[in-house]
């Protein structure tokens, strides 16, 4: 079991930046991967970015070149740096450990 707590969401204008954090209650090193997902109103939850224990990353096409996922194993924390935000990035962002454990999410709203 692990508890995941997201933070860093908020309201930002288009073109702005936010950094989301996901703090885990125990070591994240043992998880095969950590990921960020998002869900906009009326839409299904979708993968935004994933980072493996090796550091290998992959991104949804819609965020490539704008978002960066990283992890700090010593702090048991995963980050999502979001730049050049667009209104269509508006969603609740969730952190996931091994696609098994989930946080409660943090809301990101991008105004035009």
TAPE-V147852 format. One record per residue. N is the residue number from 1. PHI is phi in whole degrees, 0 to 359 (none if undefined). PSI is psi in whole degrees, 0 to 359 (NA if undefined). OMEGA is omega in degrees with one decimal (none if undefined). Layout:
N,PHI,PSI,OMEGA  N,PHI,PSI,OMEGA
//
This chain:
1,none,147,175.5  2,208,143,174.6  3,258,136,179.9  4,241,130,-179.1  5,234,117,178.4  6,272,151,174.7  7,206,167,176.1  8,104,355,178.3  9,288,172,179.0  10,163,193,-179.6  11,258,130,-179.8  12,217,151,177.4  13,281,155,176.6  14,305,137,-176.7  15,93,349,-178.8  16,277,185,-177.1  17,228,153,171.7  18,216,154,172.2  19,236,119,176.8  20,268,147,176.1  21,236,148,175.9  22,229,109,-178.7  23,262,128,-179.4  24,259,151,-177.0  25,281,348,176.1  26,210,181,-175.2  27,304,134,177.2  28,264,356,-175.7  29,297,328,-175.9  30,286,345,-179.9  31,279,139,-179.6  32,299,322,178.3  33,205,158,172.7  34,238,149,-174.9  35,212,160,169.7  36,245,134,173.7  37,239,166,173.2  38,216,155,177.9  39,220,118,176.3  40,268,158,-179.9  41,305,129,178.3  42,81,357,-178.4  43,248,162,173.6  44,281,158,175.9  45,292,137,-178.4  46,229,150,176.9  47,288,133,176.6  48,259,309,-177.2  49,201,151,179.8  50,223,145,175.7  51,227,128,179.9  52,276,169,179.0  53,299,333,-179.4  54,283,347,-176.5  55,101,352,177.4  56,296,136,-177.8  57,238,154,168.9  58,215,152,-171.8  59,226,153,169.1  60,294,146,-179.0  61,303,326,-174.8  62,291,344,-177.6  63,242,357,-179.3  64,303,134,179.5  65,86,350,-179.7  66,244,325,-177.5  67,251,149,176.6  68,224,127,176.0  69,260,142,177.7  70,211,165,-179.8  71,221,145,174.6  72,239,97,-175.4  73,297,328,-179.3  74,293,330,-179.5  75,259,1,-178.9  76,54,43,-174.1  77,226,141,175.1  78,242,142,-177.5  79,240,156,170.6  80,225,106,175.6  81,274,123,-176.4  82,241,117,178.9  83,244,164,178.0  84,49,49,-175.6  85,295,146,-179.6  86,238,157,177.7  87,305,328,-179.5  88,287,355,172.9  89,276,354,178.9  90,299,125,-176.3  91,181,171,166.4  92,271,129,-178.5  93,256,130,-177.5  94,243,142,172.9  95,262,143,179.7  96,223,142,175.4  97,249,117,-179.6  98,55,27,-177.8  99,52,27,-177.0  100,239,318,-179.5  101,251,138,-173.0  102,230,146,170.3  103,275,180,-178.2  104,270,350,174.3  105,97,158,174.9  106,224,137,-173.7  107,274,130,173.7  108,244,125,178.4  109,237,124,-179.2  110,246,118,-178.9  111,268,149,-178.1  112,270,NA,none
//
